[in-house]
């Protein structure tokens, strides 16, 4: 069975996820946003308290609020590290972006492995796929577990909302196309875990998300 634990971290109220397999205790950490010692301790206590083996660190995209905990996770657990290649310029400017929001961070390590739609990773018996969904950032991916009907959507799709496109490399039309061609083709029962806010389902967003309703369509 797959277990999904979320933490709300940093000044941006970003969702950091630990996803793990109950039988093997293999886990992934997605978008570590832990910024303070207290937040790092919360993440560490959960991992150690459940006896988890952190196999992968995955970044859906590389905006500052989703990457500030990368150095901590890498040094603590030494997982395989994957990120979107087209977002590397964001990682490389992380210190500058952090300063723009009034805080300091150390340089964020760059990955040697990159997400792609051909890449298949595993924890236990669960297969991890990556869906290329640019628009919020140039390289963003959603993390999809098809058998479990679970998708971690980063800042692409939220409950009744969508990711902003006025940040570095964002594009509104590209974002909408990503949602319609990649996420809205998933089964309606797929549970969505976004980068901010509460969870939802694909079917609900098709019916009620005001940014994605077709002209003239009314909510059921």
C-alpha positions in Angstrom: 0.0 0.0 0.0 1.2 3.5 -0.8 1.2 6.1 2.0 1.3 9.8 1.2 2.3 12.3 3.9 2.3 16.0 3.3 4.0 18.8 5.2 3.2 22.5 4.8 6.6 24.3 4.9 8.2 27.7 4.5 6.8 31.2 4.0 5.0 30.2 0.9 2.9 27.4 2.6 4.4 24.9 0.1 3.4 21.2 0.3 6.3 18.8 0.7 5.5 15.2 0.2 6.9 11.9 1.5 5.4 9.0 -0.5 6.3 5.5 0.7 5.6 1.8 0.3 4.3 0.1 3.5 5.8 -3.2 2.8 9.4 -2.2 1.8 9.6 1.2 3.5 11.1 2.6 0.3 10.1 6.3 -0.1 10.5 9.4 -2.2 10.6 13.0 -1.1 9.0 15.4 -3.6 9.7 19.1 -3.6 11.4 19.6 -0.2 10.4 23.0 1.1 11.8 22.8 4.6 13.5 26.1 5.3 14.1 26.2 9.1 15.7 23.8 11.5 12.2 23.1 12.9 10.9 22.1 9.5 13.9 19.9 8.8 13.4 18.2 12.2 9.7 17.5 11.4 10.7 15.8 8.1 13.5 13.9 9.7 11.3 12.7 12.6 8.7 11.4 10.2 11.2 9.5 8.1 13.0 8.0 11.0 9.9 7.4 13.0 8.5 5.2 10.2 11.8 3.6 9.4 11.8 4.8 5.8 14.5 4.4 3.3 14.6 7.6 1.1 15.3 6.2 -2.3 14.6 9.2 -4.5 14.4 13.0 -4.3 12.2 14.3 -7.1 11.5 18.0 -8.0 8.4 18.7 -10.0 9.9 22.1 -10.8 12.6 24.4 -9.5 10.9 27.5 -8.1 12.5 28.6 -4.8 9.7 27.4 -2.5 10.0 23.8 -3.8 13.8 23.4 -3.6 15.0 25.1 -0.4 15.2 21.8 1.4 17.2 19.9 -1.3 20.6 20.3 0.3 19.3 19.0 3.6 17.6 16.0 2.1 20.6 15.2 -0.1 23.1 15.4 2.8 20.9 13.5 5.2 19.7 10.6 3.0 21.9 10.6 -0.2 18.9 9.6 -2.5 18.9 9.5 -6.2 18.1 13.0 -7.3 15.9 13.9 -10.3 14.7 17.3 -11.5 13.5 18.9 -14.8 16.4 19.8 -17.0 14.7 22.8 -18.4 14.4 24.3 -14.9 18.1 24.2 -14.1 18.4 27.9 -14.6 16.0 28.3 -11.7 18.2 26.1 -9.5 21.3 28.1 -10.5 19.6 31.4 -9.5 18.1 30.1 -6.2 20.3 32.3 -4.0 19.2 35.4 -6.0 15.5 34.5 -5.9 15.7 33.8 -2.1 17.2 37.2 -1.5 14.4 38.7 -3.4 12.0 37.3 -0.8 14.1 38.4 2.1 15.9 35.2 3.1 19.3 33.5 2.5 20.0 29.9 1.4 23.2 28.1 0.4 23.6 27.1 -3.2 21.2 24.3 -4.2 23.0 21.2 -5.6 22.3 20.4 -9.2 21.1 16.9 -10.2 22.9 14.6 -12.6 19.6 12.8 -13.4 16.7 14.4 -15.2 13.0 13.6 -15.3 11.5 12.5 -18.6 8.3 10.8 -19.7 10.4 7.7 -20.6 11.7 7.4 -17.1 10.2 4.7 -14.8 11.2 4.5 -11.2 9.9 2.1 -8.5 9.3 2.0 -4.8 8.1 -1.4 -3.7 5.6 -2.5 -6.3 4.6 1.0 -7.2 5.8 2.5 -10.5 6.6 6.2 -10.7 5.9 8.0 -14.0 6.6 11.6 -14.9 4.2 13.7 -17.1 5.7 16.7 -18.8 3.5 19.6 -17.9 5.2 23.0 -18.6 3.5 26.3 -18.3 4.0 27.3 -14.7 7.7 26.8 -15.3 9.4 25.7 -18.5 10.3 22.2 -17.4 7.7 21.1 -14.8 6.6 17.5 -14.4 3.8 15.9 -12.5 4.6 12.7 -10.6 2.1 10.0 -11.4 1.3 6.6 -9.8 -1.1 5.0 -12.3 -1.9 1.8 -10.4 -2.7 3.8 -7.3 -4.5 6.6 -9.2 -2.4 9.3 -7.5 -0.8 12.4 -9.1 1.4 15.0 -7.5 0.9 18.1 -9.6 3.4 20.6 -8.3 2.1 24.0 -9.2 0.3 23.0 -12.4 -3.2 22.2 -11.1 -4.7 23.1 -7.7 -8.2 22.6 -6.2 -10.4 25.0 -8.2 -7.3 26.8 -9.5 -4.2 26.6 -11.6 -0.6 27.6 -11.3 0.4 31.2 -11.9 2.2 32.0 -15.1 3.8 35.4 -14.3 6.9 33.9 -12.8 10.2 33.0 -14.5 9.5 31.2 -17.7 5.7 30.9 -17.2 3.2 30.8 -20.1 -0.5 30.7 -19.7 -1.5 29.0 -22.9 1.2 26.3 -22.4 -0.1 25.7 -18.9 -3.7 25.2 -20.0 -2.6 22.9 -22.8 -0.6 20.8 -20.3 -3.6 20.4 -18.0 -6.0 19.5 -20.9 -3.7 17.1 -22.8 -1.8 15.5 -19.9 -3.9 15.7 -16.7 -7.4 15.8 -18.0 -6.8 12.6 -20.0 -6.2 10.8 -16.7 -9.1 8.8 -15.1 -11.6 11.0 -13.2 -10.8 9.2 -10.0 -7.1 10.1 -9.9 -6.4 11.9 -6.6 -4.5 15.1 -7.0 -1.9 16.3 -4.5 -0.8 19.8 -5.5 2.1 21.9 -4.4 -0.1 24.3 -2.4 -3.5 23.8 -0.7 -5.7 20.8 -0.4 -6.1 17.6 -2.5 -8.8 17.1 -5.1 -9.6 14.7 -8.0 -9.3 15.0 -11.8 -13.1 14.6 -12.3 -13.9 17.4 -9.8 -11.5 19.8 -11.6 -13.0 19.0 -14.9 -16.4 19.8 -13.6 -15.8 22.7 -11.2 -12.4 24.4 -11.9 -13.4 27.9 -13.1 -10.1 28.3 -15.0 -10.8 25.2 -17.1 -14.5 25.1 -17.7 -15.4 25.3 -21.4 -17.3 28.4 -22.5 -21.0 28.0 -21.7 -20.5 24.9 -19.6 -22.3 24.9 -16.2 -21.2 23.0 -13.1 -23.1 19.8 -12.4 
